[in-house]
Amino acid sequence: MVIKIVKQPLIDHYDFGEIVVGGREYTHDIVIHPEGILSNWWRIEGHRLQLADVKDFLGMKVDVVIIGTGYDGVMRVDDEVVEAFKKLGSEVYVLRSRQAVRKYNEEVSKGRRTLLFIHLTC
């Protein structure tokens, strides 16, 4: 389900298996982008992010792409994912989810169009 937003919200809280964005709690992986939040986001392989998993977002004009790889950093990110977003002119950060949340809030606070893929567990 996509929840439409007018302005990118900050992340209020993150801990293993839960995230609160703009006052709303999510317990499944999500994607936050400038136009909305995709809740209950899943990948072809649970602990691997592949190009096919992000293809719907490649046409989105964003300044920054942040990938949260989980509480302990278990989710692996294919090099093709990073390269695809870099070719489109976006800065790309692959971080454990706690650091990804901090980076996301920092970039959104600067007014930058930010795309966040976040794995909540592992």
Residue frames as a rotation matrix with the C-alpha (Angstrom) as fourth column:
MET 1
0.583 0.812 0.000 0.00
0.812 -0.583 0.000 0.00
0.000 0.000 -1.000 0.00
VAL 2
-0.532 -0.710 0.461 1.27
0.691 -0.679 -0.249 3.49
0.490 0.186 0.852 -0.83
ILE 3
0.367 0.549 -0.751 0.50
0.853 -0.521 0.036 6.26
-0.372 -0.654 -0.659 1.62
LYS 4
0.251 -0.213 0.944 0.61
0.660 -0.676 -0.328 9.65
0.708 0.706 -0.029 -0.12
ILE 5
0.116 -0.278 -0.954 2.44
0.853 -0.465 0.239 12.51
-0.509 -0.841 0.183 1.57
VAL 6
0.954 0.195 0.229 2.69
0.280 -0.851 -0.444 16.23
0.108 0.488 -0.866 0.88
LYS 7
0.436 -0.853 0.287 6.07
-0.801 -0.513 -0.309 16.79
0.411 -0.095 -0.907 2.53
GLN 8
0.044 -0.476 -0.878 8.65
0.077 0.878 -0.472 14.15
0.996 -0.047 0.076 3.38
PRO 9
0.884 0.329 0.333 8.21
-0.302 -0.145 0.942 13.32
0.358 -0.933 -0.029 7.07
LEU 10
-0.231 -0.929 0.287 11.01
-0.877 0.071 -0.476 12.77
0.422 -0.362 -0.831 9.53
ILE 11
0.060 0.154 -0.986 11.48
0.211 0.964 0.163 9.41
0.976 -0.218 0.025 11.18
ASP 12
0.506 0.265 0.821 10.44
-0.662 -0.490 0.566 9.68
0.552 -0.830 -0.073 14.81
HIS 13
0.193 -0.363 0.911 11.81
-0.798 0.482 0.361 6.35
-0.570 -0.797 -0.197 16.03
TYR 14
0.400 -0.094 -0.912 13.54
-0.604 0.721 -0.340 3.19
0.689 0.686 0.232 14.84
ASP 15
-0.169 -0.492 0.854 14.32
-0.856 0.503 0.120 -0.02
-0.488 -0.711 -0.506 16.66
PHE 16
-0.962 -0.269 0.042 14.57
-0.220 0.859 0.463 -3.67
-0.161 0.436 -0.885 15.66
GLY 17
-0.711 0.676 0.192 11.38
0.703 0.677 0.220 -4.52
0.019 0.291 -0.956 13.78
GLU 18
0.397 0.900 -0.180 9.64
0.887 -0.427 -0.178 -1.15
-0.237 -0.089 -0.967 14.10
ILE 19
-0.815 -0.537 0.215 9.81
0.575 -0.794 0.198 2.34
0.064 0.285 0.956 12.71
VAL 20
0.240 0.859 -0.452 7.65
0.776 -0.449 -0.442 5.39
-0.583 -0.245 -0.775 13.38
VAL 21
-0.782 -0.425 0.455 7.39
0.622 -0.560 0.547 7.90
0.022 0.711 0.702 10.53
GLY 22
-0.738 0.495 0.459 5.38
-0.268 -0.839 0.474 11.09
0.619 0.226 0.752 10.91
GLY 23
-0.438 0.542 0.717 3.63
-0.881 -0.101 -0.462 9.60
-0.178 -0.834 0.522 13.94
ARG 24
0.663 0.701 -0.262 2.62
-0.744 0.657 -0.125 6.36
0.084 0.277 0.957 12.21
GLU 25
-0.082 -0.691 0.719 4.14
-0.685 0.562 0.463 3.02
-0.724 -0.454 -0.519 13.23
TYR 26
0.542 0.122 -0.831 5.24
-0.740 0.537 -0.404 0.36
0.398 0.835 0.381 10.74
THR 27
0.328 -0.407 0.853 6.37
-0.591 0.616 0.521 -3.16
-0.737 -0.675 -0.038 11.60
HIS 28
0.579 -0.210 0.788 7.35
0.647 0.707 -0.287 -4.28
-0.497 0.675 0.545 8.10
ASP 29
-0.526 -0.850 0.039 10.03
0.653 -0.374 0.659 -2.97
-0.545 0.372 0.751 5.77
ILE 30
0.643 0.734 -0.219 9.11
0.458 -0.598 -0.658 0.28
-0.613 0.323 -0.721 4.01
VAL 31
-0.416 -0.659 0.626 10.27
0.901 -0.392 0.185 2.65
0.124 0.641 0.757 1.31
ILE 32
0.384 0.457 -0.802 9.97
0.496 -0.835 -0.239 6.39
-0.779 -0.306 -0.548 1.91
HIS 33
-0.470 -0.488 0.735 10.16
0.882 -0.281 0.378 8.61
0.022 0.826 0.563 -1.16
PRO 34
-0.993 -0.042 -0.113 9.27
0.054 -0.993 -0.103 12.25
-0.108 -0.108 0.988 -1.88
GLU 35
-0.519 0.852 -0.067 5.67
-0.599 -0.307 0.740 11.40
0.610 0.424 0.670 -2.88
GLY 36
0.555 0.824 0.113 4.78
-0.681 0.371 0.632 8.73
0.479 -0.427 0.767 -0.35
ILE 37
-0.397 -0.572 0.718 5.52
-0.855 0.515 -0.063 5.71
-0.334 -0.639 -0.693 1.77
LEU 38
0.112 0.349 -0.930 5.34
-0.593 0.774 0.220 2.18
0.797 0.528 0.294 0.45
SER 39
0.035 -0.036 0.999 4.45
-0.964 0.263 0.044 0.03
-0.264 -0.964 -0.025 3.44
ASN 40
0.524 0.141 0.840 5.07
-0.220 0.975 -0.026 -3.71
-0.823 -0.171 0.542 3.73
TRP 41
0.503 -0.465 -0.728 7.88
-0.857 -0.165 -0.487 -3.54
0.106 0.870 -0.482 1.15
TRP 42
0.528 -0.359 0.769 9.51
-0.100 0.873 0.477 -6.85
-0.843 -0.329 0.425 0.30
ARG 43
-0.086 -0.693 -0.715 12.22
-0.932 -0.197 0.303 -8.03
-0.351 0.693 -0.629 -2.05
ILE 44
0.418 0.160 -0.894 12.61
-0.652 0.738 -0.173 -11.03
0.632 0.656 0.413 -4.34
GLU 45
0.042 -0.464 -0.885 15.06
0.589 0.727 -0.353 -12.42
0.807 -0.507 0.304 -1.78
GLY 46
0.809 0.523 -0.268 14.48
0.499 -0.372 0.783 -11.19
0.310 -0.767 -0.562 1.76
HIS 47
0.638 -0.623 -0.452 18.08
0.267 -0.372 0.889 -10.39
-0.722 -0.688 -0.070 2.67
ARG 48
-0.530 -0.755 0.387 19.28
0.682 -0.107 0.724 -9.21
-0.505 0.647 0.571 -0.71
LEU 49
0.382 0.592 -0.709 18.46
-0.035 -0.758 -0.651 -6.01
-0.923 0.274 -0.269 -2.61
GLN 50
-0.395 -0.442 0.805 18.58
0.734 0.374 0.566 -6.50
-0.552 0.815 0.177 -6.37
LEU 51
-0.980 -0.025 -0.196 18.01
-0.100 -0.793 0.601 -4.19
-0.171 0.608 0.775 -9.32
ALA 52
-0.563 0.823 -0.072 14.61
0.336 0.307 0.890 -5.79
0.755 0.477 -0.449 -9.95
ASP 53
-0.137 0.494 -0.859 13.54
0.991 0.070 -0.118 -4.77
0.002 -0.867 -0.499 -6.41
VAL 54
-0.268 -0.073 -0.961 14.10
0.403 -0.914 -0.043 -1.06
-0.875 -0.399 0.275 -7.08
LYS 55
-0.727 -0.122 0.676 13.13
0.686 -0.082 0.723 -0.77
-0.033 0.989 0.143 -10.77
ASP 56
0.280 0.928 0.246 9.92
0.898 -0.344 0.276 1.13
0.341 0.144 -0.929 -9.97
PHE 57
0.727 -0.040 -0.685 11.97
0.427 -0.755 0.498 3.85
-0.537 -0.655 -0.532 -8.26
LEU 58
-0.224 -0.933 0.283 14.68
0.832 -0.032 0.555 4.35
-0.508 0.360 0.783 -10.89
GLY 59
-0.198 0.209 0.958 12.69
0.776 -0.563 0.283 7.04
0.599 0.799 -0.051 -12.70
MET 60
0.767 0.522 -0.372 12.15
0.633 -0.522 0.572 9.06
0.104 -0.674 -0.731 -9.53
LYS 61
0.180 -0.687 0.704 14.09
0.151 -0.688 -0.710 12.33
0.972 0.234 -0.020 -9.33
VAL 62
0.960 0.056 -0.273 15.92
0.276 -0.040 0.960 12.25
0.043 -0.998 -0.054 -5.99
ASP 63
0.544 -0.799 0.256 19.08
-0.717 -0.601 -0.352 13.83
0.435 0.008 -0.900 -4.64
VAL 64
-0.520 -0.693 0.499 19.92
-0.853 0.397 -0.338 11.03
0.036 -0.602 -0.798 -2.23
VAL 65
0.470 0.559 -0.683 19.25
-0.397 0.825 0.402 7.30
0.788 0.082 0.610 -2.03
ILE 66
-0.390 -0.531 0.752 19.74
-0.917 0.152 -0.368 5.65
0.081 -0.834 -0.547 1.35
ILE 67
0.242 0.394 -0.887 19.58
-0.302 0.899 0.317 1.91
0.922 0.191 0.337 1.86
GLY 68
0.016 -0.142 0.990 19.12
-0.999 0.033 0.021 0.63
-0.036 -0.989 -0.141 5.41
THR 69
-0.273 -0.287 -0.918 20.49
-0.559 0.824 -0.091 -2.91
0.783 0.489 -0.385 5.53
GLY 70
0.468 0.537 -0.702 18.90
0.274 0.667 0.693 -3.93
0.840 -0.516 0.165 8.83
TYR 71
0.952 -0.034 0.305 19.58
-0.297 -0.357 0.886 -3.58
0.079 -0.934 -0.350 12.53
ASP 72
0.448 -0.817 0.362 22.67
0.003 0.406 0.914 -5.78
-0.894 -0.409 0.185 12.23
GLY 73
0.008 -0.450 -0.893 23.32
-0.843 -0.483 0.236 -5.06
-0.538 0.751 -0.383 8.54
VAL 74
-0.242 -0.084 0.967 22.32
0.057 0.993 0.101 -8.50
-0.969 0.080 -0.235 7.25
MET 75
0.761 0.590 0.269 20.65
0.298 0.050 -0.953 -7.39
-0.576 0.806 -0.138 3.99
ARG 76
-0.375 -0.909 0.180 23.14
0.520 -0.046 0.853 -7.37
-0.767 0.414 0.490 1.10
VAL 77
0.579 0.504 -0.641 22.93
-0.188 -0.683 -0.706 -4.80
-0.793 0.529 -0.301 -1.70
ASP 78
0.412 -0.397 0.820 23.95
0.850 0.492 -0.189 -5.73
-0.328 0.775 0.540 -5.24
ASP 79
-0.530 -0.727 -0.436 26.50
0.455 -0.678 0.577 -3.37
-0.715 0.108 0.690 -6.79
GLU 80
-0.680 0.313 0.664 24.12
0.654 -0.152 0.741 -2.88
0.333 0.938 -0.101 -9.76
VAL 81
0.435 0.859 -0.270 21.61
0.885 -0.354 0.301 -1.17
0.163 -0.370 -0.915 -7.45
VAL 82
0.247 -0.443 -0.862 24.14
0.468 -0.724 0.507 1.37
-0.848 -0.529 0.028 -6.24
GLU 83
-0.760 -0.636 0.134 25.50
0.393 -0.285 0.874 1.98
-0.518 0.717 0.466 -9.74
ALA 84
-0.279 0.739 0.613 22.02
0.896 -0.029 0.442 2.44
0.345 0.673 -0.655 -11.25
PHE 85
0.712 0.574 -0.404 21.16
0.692 -0.674 0.260 5.25
-0.123 -0.465 -0.877 -8.85
LYS 86
-0.013 -0.801 -0.599 24.59
0.339 -0.567 0.751 6.87
-0.941 -0.193 0.279 -9.18
LYS 87
-0.715 -0.230 0.661 24.21
0.684 -0.033 0.729 6.91
-0.146 0.973 0.181 -12.98
LEU 88
0.210 0.887 0.412 21.01
0.850 -0.374 0.371 8.89
0.483 0.272 -0.832 -12.47
GLY 89
-0.199 -0.428 0.882 22.94
0.057 -0.903 -0.426 11.49
0.978 -0.034 0.204 -10.46
SER 90
0.799 0.526 0.291 21.92
-0.275 -0.111 0.955 10.51
0.535 -0.843 0.056 -6.93
GLU 91
-0.403 -0.803 0.440 24.24
-0.831 0.119 -0.543 10.18
0.384 -0.584 -0.715 -3.97
VAL 92
0.500 0.551 -0.668 23.94
-0.244 0.830 0.502 6.66
0.831 -0.088 0.549 -2.56
TYR 93
-0.390 -0.547 0.741 24.53
-0.889 0.015 -0.457 5.50
0.239 -0.837 -0.492 1.01
VAL 94
0.313 0.391 -0.865 24.37
-0.068 0.918 0.391 1.89
0.947 -0.064 0.314 2.18
LEU 95
-0.570 -0.447 0.690 24.19
-0.632 -0.299 -0.715 1.85
0.526 -0.843 -0.112 5.96
ARG 96
-0.789 0.390 -0.474 22.90
0.589 0.701 -0.403 -0.21
0.175 -0.597 -0.783 8.85
SER 97
0.011 0.938 0.346 19.32
0.743 -0.239 0.625 0.83
0.669 0.250 -0.700 9.46
ARG 98
0.467 0.134 -0.874 20.02
0.797 -0.492 0.351 2.88
-0.384 -0.860 -0.337 12.61
GLN 99
-0.501 -0.731 -0.464 22.60
0.365 -0.664 0.652 4.98
-0.785 0.158 0.600 10.72
ALA 100
-0.723 0.306 0.619 20.33
0.629 -0.078 0.773 5.10
0.285 0.949 -0.136 7.66
VAL 101
0.383 0.897 -0.221 17.56
0.902 -0.312 0.299 6.67
0.199 -0.314 -0.928 9.78
ARG 102
0.211 -0.386 -0.898 19.94
0.511 -0.739 0.438 9.35
-0.833 -0.552 0.041 11.04
LYS 103
-0.815 -0.574 0.080 21.18
0.331 -0.349 0.877 10.07
-0.476 0.741 0.474 7.51
TYR 104
-0.336 0.790 0.512 17.63
0.844 0.011 0.536 10.19
0.418 0.613 -0.671 6.14
ASN 105
0.575 0.595 -0.561 16.50
0.796 -0.564 0.218 12.71
-0.187 -0.572 -0.799 8.79
GLU 106
-0.162 -0.744 -0.648 19.62
0.363 -0.656 0.662 14.81
-0.918 -0.127 0.376 8.16
GLU 107
-0.892 -0.220 0.394 19.06
0.430 -0.150 0.890 14.93
-0.137 0.964 0.228 4.39
VAL 108
-0.023 0.963 0.270 15.29
0.895 -0.101 0.435 15.61
0.446 0.251 -0.859 4.61
SER 109
0.452 0.147 -0.880 15.98
0.707 -0.660 0.254 18.39
-0.543 -0.737 -0.402 7.14
LYS 110
-0.565 -0.718 -0.407 18.24
0.214 -0.603 0.768 20.01
-0.797 0.347 0.494 4.51
GLY 111
0.234 0.766 -0.598 15.33
-0.536 -0.412 -0.737 19.92
-0.811 0.493 0.314 2.04
ARG 112
-0.674 -0.546 -0.497 16.89
-0.720 0.336 0.607 17.26
-0.165 0.767 -0.620 -0.16
ARG 113
0.462 0.807 -0.367 14.65
-0.871 0.491 -0.016 14.84
0.167 0.327 0.930 -2.06
THR 114
-0.561 -0.722 0.404 15.47
-0.819 0.553 -0.150 11.56
-0.115 -0.415 -0.902 -0.39
LEU 115
0.432 0.590 -0.682 14.62
-0.625 0.741 0.245 7.96
0.650 0.321 0.689 -1.18
LEU 116
-0.417 -0.524 0.743 14.97
-0.903 0.332 -0.273 5.47
-0.103 -0.785 -0.611 1.69
PHE 117
0.312 0.382 -0.870 14.76
-0.333 0.902 0.277 1.70
0.890 0.203 0.409 1.42
ILE 118
-0.344 -0.490 0.801 14.80
-0.898 -0.076 -0.432 0.28
0.272 -0.869 -0.414 4.93
HIS 119
-0.001 0.194 -0.981 14.97
0.108 0.975 0.193 -3.28
0.994 -0.106 -0.022 6.24
LEU 120
0.413 0.323 0.851 13.72
-0.663 -0.534 0.524 -3.21
0.624 -0.781 -0.006 9.84
THR 121
0.926 -0.049 0.374 15.06
-0.257 0.645 0.720 -6.45
-0.276 -0.762 0.585 11.24
CYS 122
0.736 -0.636 0.231 18.28
0.661 0.749 -0.048 -8.50
-0.142 0.188 0.972 11.06
